[in-house]
Amino acid sequence: MQNMKEIFLYMKEEIESMAKKEEEAILHDVKVLEDVAYEQMKVEAKRNADVQGKQELAEISSEAANEIATSHTERTRRLIEIREGYVKDIFEKAKEKLVTFSQSKDYPAFMENKIKEVSSYHLDHSILFLRLQDMHLKDQLVNAYGMHLEVKEDPTIEIGGFKVENQENQLVLDETLDTALKNQREWFNQNSGLTIQ
């Protein structure tokens, strides 16, 4: 009986030893699987963090680009307003000086010299257009022209000067101070160097 008990104890120890080894093997395999899963989770988490970081960086870059563009647009708009203010002031002062000139004692001689220059085109039977304030100069200007001129009032002439229209030749010679000022403004805008970039 003793033998049986020893055999039983031996078998029990052997089974426990094998179970312990099996348990250790299982625990080792579980540990390996846990380590692999942990590494995969770390890689996935890093990938997700990288993607999210890139997305956030792209959003920040996009927002910054929008803010820069908005700021640049606003700056350009303000600079254009300032430039237009300067140009407006310059040409309002120029207009005031032309209006003052059109009321001066030198204005009739200026008008006479201009009509003599236009008469060199030999446009007989033309129409002379004057503003209402200059109608008192019509006889002087017709005499200086030296050819037949019909004189009419032109309400579109504000500052001064005149237009000569020859319907036969379909020609209009615009010697108004209004047009001269307008042309100067266009020239100024193209050549002043006051560009906004």
C-alpha positions as CSV (number, residue, x, y, z in Angstrom):
1,M,0.0,0.0,0.0
2,Q,2.8,2.1,0.7
3,N,3.9,1.8,-2.8
4,M,0.5,2.8,-4.1
5,K,0.6,5.8,-1.9
6,E,4.1,6.7,-3.1
7,I,3.1,6.1,-6.7
8,F,0.0,8.3,-6.1
9,L,2.2,11.0,-4.5
10,Y,4.7,10.7,-7.3
11,M,2.0,11.0,-9.9
12,K,0.5,13.9,-8.1
13,E,3.8,15.7,-8.0
14,E,4.4,14.9,-11.6
15,I,1.0,16.3,-12.6
16,E,1.5,19.4,-10.4
17,S,4.9,19.8,-12.0
18,M,3.5,19.4,-15.5
19,A,0.6,21.7,-14.6
20,K,3.0,24.3,-13.2
21,K,5.1,24.1,-16.4
22,E,2.0,24.3,-18.5
23,E,0.8,27.3,-16.5
24,E,4.1,29.0,-16.9
25,A,4.1,28.3,-20.6
26,I,0.5,29.7,-20.9
27,L,1.5,32.8,-18.7
28,H,4.5,33.3,-21.0
29,D,2.4,33.1,-24.1
30,V,-0.1,35.5,-22.6
31,K,2.7,37.9,-21.7
32,V,4.1,37.7,-25.2
33,L,0.6,38.3,-26.6
34,E,0.1,41.2,-24.2
35,D,3.4,42.7,-25.2
36,V,2.6,42.4,-28.9
37,A,-0.9,43.9,-28.4
38,Y,0.7,46.7,-26.3
39,E,3.2,47.5,-29.0
40,Q,0.5,47.4,-31.7
41,M,-1.6,49.8,-29.6
42,K,1.4,52.1,-29.1
43,V,2.0,52.1,-32.9
44,E,-1.7,52.7,-33.6
45,A,-1.9,55.5,-30.9
46,K,1.3,57.1,-32.4
47,R,-0.2,56.9,-35.9
48,N,-3.5,58.4,-34.7
49,A,-1.6,61.1,-32.8
50,D,0.5,61.9,-35.9
51,V,-2.6,62.1,-38.1
52,Q,-4.4,64.3,-35.6
53,G,-1.3,66.4,-35.2
54,K,-1.0,66.8,-39.0
55,Q,-4.7,67.7,-39.2
56,E,-4.4,70.2,-36.4
57,L,-1.2,71.7,-38.0
58,A,-2.9,71.9,-41.4
59,E,-5.9,73.7,-39.7
60,I,-3.6,76.1,-37.9
61,S,-1.7,76.7,-41.1
62,S,-4.9,77.3,-43.0
63,E,-6.2,79.7,-40.3
64,A,-2.9,81.5,-40.3
65,A,-3.0,81.8,-44.1
66,N,-6.6,83.1,-43.9
67,E,-5.6,85.6,-41.2
68,I,-2.6,86.8,-43.3
69,A,-4.7,87.1,-46.4
70,T,-7.5,89.0,-44.6
71,S,-4.9,91.3,-43.0
72,H,-3.2,91.9,-46.3
73,T,-6.6,92.6,-48.0
74,E,-7.6,95.0,-45.2
75,R,-4.1,96.7,-45.4
76,T,-4.4,97.0,-49.1
77,R,-8.0,98.4,-48.8
78,R,-6.8,101.0,-46.3
79,L,-3.8,102.0,-48.4
80,I,-6.1,102.4,-51.5
81,E,-8.4,104.6,-49.4
82,I,-5.5,106.7,-48.3
83,R,-4.1,106.9,-51.9
84,E,-7.5,107.8,-53.3
85,G,-7.9,110.5,-50.5
86,Y,-4.6,112.0,-51.6
87,V,-5.5,111.9,-55.3
88,K,-8.9,113.4,-54.6
89,D,-7.4,116.2,-52.6
90,I,-4.8,116.9,-55.2
91,F,-7.4,117.1,-58.0
92,E,-9.9,119.1,-55.9
93,K,-7.2,121.7,-55.4
94,A,-6.3,121.6,-59.0
95,K,-9.9,122.1,-60.0
96,E,-10.2,125.0,-57.5
97,K,-7.2,126.6,-59.2
98,L,-8.7,126.1,-62.6
99,V,-12.0,127.6,-61.5
100,T,-10.1,130.6,-60.1
101,F,-8.1,130.9,-63.3
102,S,-11.4,130.8,-65.3
103,Q,-12.5,133.8,-63.4
104,S,-9.2,135.7,-63.7
105,K,-8.3,138.5,-66.1
106,D,-5.9,136.2,-67.9
107,Y,-8.6,133.7,-68.9
108,P,-10.1,135.6,-71.9
109,A,-6.6,135.8,-73.5
110,F,-6.1,132.1,-72.8
111,M,-9.4,131.3,-74.5
112,E,-8.5,133.5,-77.5
113,N,-5.1,131.9,-77.9
114,K,-6.7,128.4,-77.7
115,I,-9.3,129.3,-80.3
116,K,-6.6,130.6,-82.6
117,E,-4.7,127.3,-82.3
118,V,-7.9,125.4,-83.2
119,S,-8.5,127.7,-86.2
120,S,-5.4,126.2,-87.8
121,Y,-7.5,123.1,-88.6
122,H,-9.6,125.3,-91.0
123,L,-12.9,123.9,-89.9
124,D,-15.4,126.3,-91.4
125,H,-19.0,126.2,-90.4
126,S,-18.3,124.6,-87.0
127,I,-20.1,125.0,-83.7
128,L,-18.4,126.5,-80.7
129,F,-19.7,125.2,-77.3
130,L,-19.1,127.3,-74.2
131,R,-20.3,127.2,-70.7
132,L,-22.9,129.8,-69.7
133,Q,-20.4,131.8,-67.7
134,D,-18.2,132.2,-70.9
135,M,-21.0,133.3,-73.3
136,H,-19.8,136.9,-72.8
137,L,-16.6,135.9,-74.7
138,K,-18.4,134.5,-77.8
139,D,-17.8,137.6,-80.1
140,Q,-14.2,137.8,-79.1
141,L,-13.7,134.0,-79.8
142,V,-15.6,134.1,-83.1
143,N,-13.4,137.0,-84.3
144,A,-10.2,135.2,-83.2
145,Y,-11.3,132.0,-85.0
146,G,-11.7,133.9,-88.2
147,M,-14.2,131.7,-89.8
148,H,-17.9,131.0,-89.5
149,L,-18.8,129.7,-86.0
150,E,-22.2,129.0,-84.5
151,V,-22.1,129.4,-80.7
152,K,-24.1,127.2,-78.3
153,E,-24.1,126.8,-74.6
154,D,-22.9,123.4,-73.2
155,P,-24.1,122.7,-69.7
156,T,-21.6,119.8,-69.4
157,I,-18.7,122.3,-69.3
158,E,-18.2,123.1,-65.7
159,I,-14.8,124.6,-65.3
160,G,-14.1,126.4,-68.5
161,G,-12.6,126.1,-72.0
162,F,-14.6,125.2,-75.1
163,K,-15.4,122.5,-77.7
164,V,-15.4,123.0,-81.4
165,E,-17.5,120.5,-83.4
166,N,-17.5,120.2,-87.2
167,Q,-20.3,118.0,-88.3
168,E,-19.0,117.9,-91.9
169,N,-15.7,116.3,-90.8
170,Q,-17.3,114.5,-87.8
171,L,-14.7,116.0,-85.6
172,V,-14.8,117.4,-82.1
173,L,-11.9,119.4,-80.7
174,D,-12.3,119.3,-76.9
175,E,-10.3,122.2,-75.3
176,T,-12.3,122.2,-72.0
177,L,-10.4,122.6,-68.8
178,D,-12.7,119.8,-67.5
179,T,-11.3,117.3,-70.0
180,A,-7.8,118.5,-69.5
181,L,-8.2,117.9,-65.7
182,K,-9.7,114.5,-66.4
183,N,-6.8,113.5,-68.7
184,Q,-4.3,114.7,-66.1
185,R,-6.0,112.5,-63.5
186,E,-5.7,109.5,-65.8
187,W,-2.1,110.3,-66.5
188,F,-1.4,110.8,-62.8
189,N,-3.0,107.4,-61.9
190,Q,-0.8,105.7,-64.5
191,N,2.5,107.5,-63.9
192,S,2.5,108.8,-60.3
193,G,4.1,105.7,-58.8
194,L,1.4,105.6,-56.1
195,T,0.8,101.9,-56.7
196,I,-0.4,99.5,-54.0
197,Q,1.2,96.1,-53.9
